[in-house]
Amino acid sequence: MFDKLLIANRGAIACRILRTLRALDVKGVAVYSEADAASLHIQQADEAHSLGEGPAAQTYLVVEKILRIARETGAKAIHPGYGFLSENAAFAEACEAAGIAFVGPTPEQLRVFGLKHTARALAKQRGVPMLEGTELLDSLSDALGAAEQVGYPVMLKSTAGGGGIGMRVCRSTAELAEAFDAVKRLGQNNFSDSGVFIEKYIERARHLEVQVFGDGAGDVIALGVRDCSVQRRNQKVLEETPAPNLPAGMVEALCEAAITLAKAIDYRSAGTVEFVYDAEAQRFYFLEVNTRLQVEHGVTEQVWGVDLVRWMIELAAGDLPPLAELAKTLKPSGHSIQARVYAEDPGRDFQPSPGLLTAASFPAADGKALRVDTWVEAGCEIPPYFDPMIAKVITWAPSREEARQALDEALGDTLLYGVETNRDYLRQILAFTPFASGNPWTRCLEGLSYKANTFEVISAGTQTTVQDFPGRLGYWAVGVPPSGPMDSRTLRMGNALLGNAEDAAGLEITMSGPILRFNTDAVVAVTGAEIPLKLDDVPQPMSTALFIPAGSTLTIGTIAGAGARSYLCVRGGLQVPEYLGSKSTFTLGQFGGHGGRALRAGDVLHLAPLTDSSAGATLAAELCSALPAVREIRVIYGPHGAPEYFTEGYIERFFATDWEVHFNSSRTGVRLIGPKPEWVRESGGEAGLHPSNIHDNPYAIGAVDFTGDMPVILGPDGPSLGGFVCPVTIIEADLWQLGQLKAGDKLRFVPVDVLTARQLAKAADAECASLTPAAVVATPVKLQSPIVLDIGEADSRLVARLSGDTHLLLEIGAPELDLVLRFRGHALMQALEAKGLDGVIDLTPGIRSLQVHYQPETLPLAVLLETVAGLWDAVCAAQDLKVPSRIVHLPLSWDDPACQLAIEKYMTTVRKDAPWCPSNLEFIRRINDLPNLDEVYRTVFEASYLVMGLGDVYLGAPVATPL
């Protein structure tokens, strides 16, 4: 047996061959185009080598590259798989000349059967039944004369064609004249052979094929008959074995004809003899021979209990037992069906759908009843260069009907998202009468009308994203924000209006909306800021359940008045896979929603099947958000205020000011224009140069964060950790207002107490659930210290600060960088985690702080404070604190262009005189009193760092300090 074999292919077949190599204890060498860098076959191989960039002509078809890699790696054999070089006689000869075994037929056999006209000649010589046809045709006039003799309709074929390419049905002289040059060009462009011939066309033909295997010494066996009649444009879609509903003796006759043909040239290795079967006349005719492993070989393996790839490799190595002995052990059992899953859009004439596969899961395979041959996982990019097949899903069962039902169930349990696939189309074929009854023919799919529960994005709008409520909770500790709707109230009410679950995903529309074409009936509602709606150019009302007939176009215009965001809800919700527990899009992290990004023209989104088409329900006018000239947003004072950080006078001015929204605002944060703060200190001390600086602590969504002298309301995509003070935090019931702020809007902060904030939150929840207006009188309160707990002293001091009505910020010791403080903060977090308190949503550590995100109705503040105080005493009493650690080596980029661009953007849109502008490196040199930038480089790259915390919008960017 070979010790090492190279697979000159990609995708599912490369993974399939590697699976057999592992069973044979043979090392597998993979080759790949850079477009396939994420393919599973690269991960599964013992070694993998790049063929460079580009399509097949520059990679998988370059013989010199493949042979060079084979020689350099010491591979003793090459398995070509199917497609690409698998039937290339010159490649087989080149392998043999290099002393490398070609796992397949001989070069001469590849030539004889590689061209359809020579294969027909051999079949005719051996008495295999054939359709009436011609030799190669020299001219159109010869073709027209031959067609008259054969009789229309005829099939015009490229002699070197394959995969359905170079085949055209012609029903008249006009159609033949039109197709002749086109088919010749297809043959030349795809197979470097422009030869064509004519064959009689059978209207309701079945496509049957016999799997053969020869030892190259005259012995050939046949492994039953496959039915590959379910085709789309001559491309197979479903395959099965045994072929259903054949008359007695037909299987034996087909196998005998196939063996006769293969024995005629002492065929070697696996091959397939294909036939056209006329069901009405109950006669078969030779079609062609495929001198390679077929895509559908898996169904034969499942029924016959063989491994054709293993046989091919063992034969090439000289280790295969005699076929006569193998034949004695072979007996077919049951029925197997295969579905080819493609990245293509059946709703748009099956155009390929390359792109990022953001979710991929298949039902668990068991080797017999269910087999999945695939090369993809979530994160794979489907390239535009190659055949778009993603997977082959194969079922086996004792009966055909059981296998059919099992395949439908397996496809139903298959999740593929990010690109469009034919999964639903395959399920519709399985239920389609010609297939379900076991009587398909090659053009039967022309009678299947595909139904898609989707809508297409014709135009995407300014920024349209998928969001759900409450978003992505539980990951704040590692820097993953909740995302979710910027205006959660509006989305929740839209879902309630349609009878959806509260967490159903919808579209968040920012300023200018999309144009959507629906491929299925749907019921939708658009809520939020007033925005023009038109259904097939007819104006429609907002905040109303609207019935959308299949084929209609919904145009969502541009917000002209108050507000910034509207929401499109669909009955049943958008069918988007969850990522970290939510369907919400986090564009900065490039995950969640649809492809981790805002929608683009050409996107297709899926809907749940519509079971209730009732429409007309409307939100009460009192529930449609009023957006006055100056918005009043209610806040809890804290966590940082006067006199620790700000003067008392400035805090008064802060609440008296009508703040203006800055143009540079987004889901990350809403910047505000207003009076410059008055600080009570000159700098941030150890934490930084500016008095707004503190050692990094966790933020709450809705915290008003002073980045220098400019306040920013942190949004749902905002940072989890930062080094700036926050004087107020928006209460939970008013967070929705962030979504309706845009540049130039005015707002005023109104302080309330926690009790009032919770009453407002419960009233808001009740409104969203019942769609009944609720009123809670909220009067402003006199400011009180945000500190609600202050125990211990020195490095054992713990201060608890209110950060809104659902967050508690715990600060430890003095405002200095101290490992003991960090360790105690970590120990406190572990102690709280061990408690498993109901109502705790997140525990997020900072440098010398810990934030608790909690649900006050489940975990009252008083109970939380009592628990924290008790645990803190135990932490401080501990003499030894240990934290598991490891050394991680990370690449660093010096003066990275992306950093330069970020600084340039910051200077343009935020603040041009920040101390780190225009050069962050120069800033580091200056504050560390280093003589030059070379010393900065040396210090940065030679240091070891201790990670003190994780967070920020960079998804886990470490806050580290040099050791």
Secondary structure, DSSP 8 states (H G I E B T S, - for coil): --SEEEE---HHHHHHHHHHHHHHT-EEEEEE-GGGTT-HHHHHSSEEEE--SSSGGGTTT-HHHHHHHHHHHT--EEE--SSTTTT-HHHHHHHHHTT-EESSS-HHHHHHHHSHHHHHHHHHHTT--B-SB-S---SHHHHHHHHHHH-SSEEEEETT--TTTTEEEE-SHHHHHHHHHHHHHHHHHHHS---EEEEE--TTEEEEEEEEEEESSS-EEEEEEEEEEEEETTEEEEEEES-SS--TTHHHHHHHHHHHHHHTTT-EEEEEEEEEEETTTTEEEEEEEE-S--TTHHHHHHHHT--HHHHHHHHHHT----HHHHHHT----SEEEEEEEESEEGGGTTEE--EE--EEE-----SSSEEEEE---TT-EE-SSS--EEEEEEEEESSHHHHHHHHHHHHHT-EEESS--SHHHHHHHHHSHHHHTT---TTGGGG------EEEEEE--SEEEEE-SS-S-S-GGGT------SSHHHHHHHHHHHT--TT--EEEEESB--EEEESS-EEEEEEES---EEETTEE--SSB-EEE-TT-EEEE-B--SS-SEEEEEETT-B----BTTB---BTTTTBSTTTTS---TT-EEEB----------B--GGGS----SEEEEEEEE-SS-TTTTB-HHHHHHHHH--EEE-SS--SSEEEEE-----BSSSS-GGG-SSTTEEEEEE--TTEEEEETTEEEEE-TTS-SEEEE--SEEE-GGGGGGGGG--TT-EEEEEE--HHHHHHHHHHHHHHHHH---------------SEEEEE--GGG-EEEEE-SSSEEEEEESSSS--HHHHHHHHHHHHHHHHHT-TTEEEEEE-SSEEEEEE-TTTS-HHHHHHHHHHHHHHHHH-S--------------TT-HHHHHHHHHHHHHT-TT-TT-S-HHHHHHHHTT-SSHHHHHHHHHH--EEEEEEESTTTSEEEEEE-
